[in-house]
Amino acid sequence: MTTIDHLKWRYATKKFDASKTLSEEKVTIVKQAFNLTATSFGLQTISLVVVLDKDKREDLVQHSYHQKQVVDASHLLVICVQDDILDADVDGLFDSVADLRKTPEDILEPYRKDLKTMMQNMSRTERQEWSVKQAYIALGNLMTVCAIERIDACPMEGFIPEEYDVVLNLKERNLRSVLVLPIGYRDEDDMFATFKKVRKTIDDAVITL
């Protein structure tokens, strides 16, 4: 299958086969894809929480407007953002650059300083919003990778983040839930799997100047 064939194959899965589980190899690919997601400046202020615990997932159904994908999918992915971005996060990035690329500090220091200044000039709310944008980049990347790997997925904004944060004890990790992505294998009788995609034509969607 071509990349486009894979993207045509995917859809927002409404009903998962609860008897099917993703292999560890597939899950590892998803984790690696998340970690390789492009983020602005390479500053990874997002985290991926993989929820396997069925009891926790049962608890989360009521906070997901009773969408059963949360519990029936093989794995539940929750994309989170840091509660705030600190100077230590910027230092961690540039320290890693120095270590891995052997880049001299005199070259890194201006960039380190500029990024700290940029973050300090934002309000805490603005820094969180900045991180949320990175979370959506990660979601798009994960959905494409899942399609290529023939993993069904259902991107969800329809949940109550504050309740997720409590059930998953995210505040203890200084994280806030932003997006939910149940992944696994579609149920054979999910009628949405056979629906034709409704999209604009390429000419309507793409402007060439």
C-alpha positions as CSV (number, residue, x, y, z in Angstrom):
1,M,0.0,0.0,0.0
2,T,1.1,3.5,-0.7
3,T,1.2,6.2,2.0
4,I,-2.0,7.7,0.5
5,D,-3.7,4.2,0.6
6,H,-2.9,4.0,4.3
7,L,-4.3,7.4,5.0
8,K,-7.5,6.5,3.1
9,W,-7.7,3.3,5.2
10,R,-7.7,5.1,8.5
11,Y,-10.7,6.6,10.1
12,A,-11.8,7.7,13.6
13,T,-12.5,4.2,15.0
14,K,-15.7,4.2,17.0
15,K,-15.7,0.6,18.0
16,F,-12.6,-1.4,18.9
17,D,-12.3,-5.2,19.2
18,A,-11.6,-5.6,22.9
19,S,-10.3,-9.1,22.3
20,K,-7.3,-7.9,20.2
21,T,-4.1,-6.5,21.7
22,L,-1.3,-4.7,20.0
23,S,2.0,-6.4,20.0
24,E,4.8,-5.0,22.1
25,E,6.6,-4.3,18.8
26,K,3.8,-2.1,17.6
27,V,3.5,-0.3,20.9
28,T,7.3,0.4,20.8
29,I,6.9,1.9,17.3
30,V,4.2,4.2,18.6
31,K,6.3,5.3,21.6
32,Q,9.3,6.0,19.4
33,A,7.2,7.9,16.9
34,F,5.9,10.1,19.7
35,N,9.4,10.8,20.9
36,L,10.6,11.6,17.4
37,T,7.8,14.1,16.8
38,A,9.0,17.5,15.7
39,T,8.6,20.2,18.4
40,S,9.4,23.9,18.2
41,F,13.1,24.4,19.1
42,G,13.3,20.7,19.9
43,L,12.0,21.6,23.4
44,Q,9.9,18.6,24.3
45,T,7.4,20.0,26.8
46,I,4.9,17.2,26.1
47,S,4.6,13.6,27.5
48,L,2.8,10.5,26.4
49,V,1.0,8.5,29.1
50,V,0.2,4.9,28.0
51,V,-2.7,3.6,30.1
52,L,-3.0,-0.2,30.4
53,D,-4.8,-0.5,33.7
54,K,-8.3,-1.5,32.8
55,D,-9.7,-0.3,36.2
56,K,-8.4,3.2,35.6
57,R,-9.7,3.1,32.0
58,E,-13.2,2.0,33.3
59,D,-13.0,5.0,35.6
60,L,-12.1,7.3,32.7
61,V,-15.1,6.3,30.6
62,Q,-17.5,8.5,32.6
63,H,-15.0,11.4,32.1
64,S,-15.0,10.7,28.3
65,Y,-18.7,11.3,27.8
66,H,-19.2,7.5,28.0
67,Q,-17.2,6.8,24.9
68,K,-16.3,3.1,25.1
69,Q,-13.2,3.4,22.9
70,V,-11.4,4.4,26.1
71,V,-11.7,1.0,27.6
72,D,-12.2,-1.3,24.6
73,A,-9.1,-0.2,22.7
74,S,-5.9,-2.2,23.2
75,H,-4.0,0.8,24.6
76,L,-5.1,4.3,25.7
77,L,-2.7,7.1,24.9
78,V,-3.0,10.4,26.7
79,I,-1.0,13.3,25.4
80,C,0.0,15.7,28.1
81,V,1.8,19.0,28.5
82,Q,4.0,20.3,31.2
83,D,2.2,22.5,33.8
84,D,4.9,25.1,33.0
85,I,8.1,25.6,31.1
86,L,11.1,26.5,33.3
87,D,14.7,27.6,32.7
88,A,15.7,24.1,33.7
89,D,13.8,22.7,30.7
90,V,15.8,25.0,28.3
91,D,19.0,24.1,30.0
92,G,18.2,20.4,29.7
93,L,17.8,20.8,26.0
94,F,21.0,22.6,25.4
95,D,23.0,20.5,27.8
96,S,21.9,17.5,25.7
97,V,22.9,19.2,22.5
98,A,26.3,19.9,24.0
99,D,26.7,16.3,25.1
100,L,25.4,14.6,22.0
101,R,26.7,16.9,19.3
102,K,29.8,18.2,21.1
103,T,28.7,21.7,20.3
104,P,30.9,24.3,22.2
105,E,29.0,26.3,24.9
106,D,30.1,29.6,23.4
107,I,28.1,28.7,20.3
108,L,25.1,27.4,22.3
109,E,25.0,30.2,24.9
110,P,23.2,32.9,22.8
111,Y,20.5,30.4,21.7
112,R,20.1,29.2,25.3
113,K,19.7,32.7,26.5
114,D,17.3,33.7,23.7
115,L,15.0,30.8,24.3
116,K,14.9,31.4,28.1
117,T,14.0,35.1,27.4
118,M,11.3,34.1,25.0
119,M,9.7,31.8,27.5
120,Q,10.1,34.3,30.4
121,N,8.3,36.9,28.3
122,M,5.3,34.7,28.0
123,S,2.7,34.4,30.7
124,R,2.2,30.9,32.2
125,T,-1.0,30.5,30.2
126,E,0.8,31.4,27.0
127,R,3.5,28.9,27.8
128,Q,0.9,26.2,28.3
129,E,-0.8,27.2,25.1
130,W,2.5,27.0,23.3
131,S,2.9,23.4,24.6
132,V,-0.6,22.5,23.6
133,K,0.3,23.3,20.0
134,Q,3.2,20.9,20.2
135,A,0.7,18.2,21.5
136,Y,-1.4,18.6,18.4
137,I,1.7,18.1,16.2
138,A,2.3,14.9,18.1
139,L,-1.3,13.8,17.6
140,G,-1.1,14.3,13.9
141,N,2.2,12.4,13.7
142,L,0.9,9.5,15.8
143,M,-2.3,9.2,13.6
144,T,-0.2,9.0,10.4
145,V,2.2,6.4,11.9
146,C,-0.7,4.3,13.2
147,A,-2.2,4.4,9.7
148,I,1.0,3.2,8.2
149,E,1.4,0.4,10.8
150,R,-2.3,-0.6,10.3
151,I,-3.2,0.4,13.9
152,D,-6.7,1.8,14.4
153,A,-7.0,5.0,16.3
154,C,-9.6,7.5,17.5
155,P,-8.4,11.0,18.2
156,M,-10.5,12.5,21.0
157,E,-10.9,16.0,22.5
158,G,-14.2,14.8,24.0
159,F,-13.1,14.2,27.6
160,I,-12.8,16.2,30.8
161,P,-9.1,16.9,31.3
162,E,-9.4,17.9,34.9
163,E,-10.9,14.5,35.8
164,Y,-8.3,12.6,33.8
165,D,-5.6,14.5,35.6
166,V,-7.0,13.3,38.9
167,V,-7.5,9.6,37.9
168,L,-4.1,9.4,36.4
169,N,-2.4,11.4,39.2
170,L,-0.9,13.7,36.5
171,K,-0.5,16.7,38.8
172,E,2.1,14.7,40.8
173,R,4.1,14.7,37.5
174,N,3.4,18.3,36.8
175,L,1.4,17.3,33.7
176,R,-2.0,18.3,32.3
177,S,-3.9,16.0,29.9
178,V,-4.7,17.6,26.5
179,L,-5.6,14.9,24.0
180,V,-6.7,11.3,24.1
181,L,-5.9,8.6,21.5
182,P,-7.2,5.1,22.0
183,I,-5.4,2.6,19.7
184,G,-5.9,-1.0,18.7
185,Y,-7.9,-2.9,16.1
186,R,-11.4,-2.0,14.8
187,D,-14.3,-4.2,15.5
188,E,-15.6,-6.0,12.4
189,D,-19.1,-4.5,12.9
190,D,-18.0,-0.9,13.3
191,M,-20.2,0.7,10.6
192,F,-18.0,3.8,10.4
193,A,-15.2,1.7,8.8
194,T,-17.1,1.5,5.6
195,F,-18.2,5.1,5.3
196,K,-16.7,7.0,2.4
197,K,-14.4,9.8,3.3
198,V,-15.9,13.2,2.8
199,R,-13.2,15.7,1.8
200,K,-12.9,18.8,-0.4
201,T,-11.3,18.3,-3.8
202,I,-7.6,18.9,-4.0
203,D,-8.2,22.0,-6.0
204,D,-10.4,23.4,-3.3
205,A,-8.2,22.4,-0.4
206,V,-4.8,23.3,-1.9
207,I,-3.8,26.7,-3.2
208,T,-0.8,26.8,-5.5
209,L,0.7,30.3,-6.1
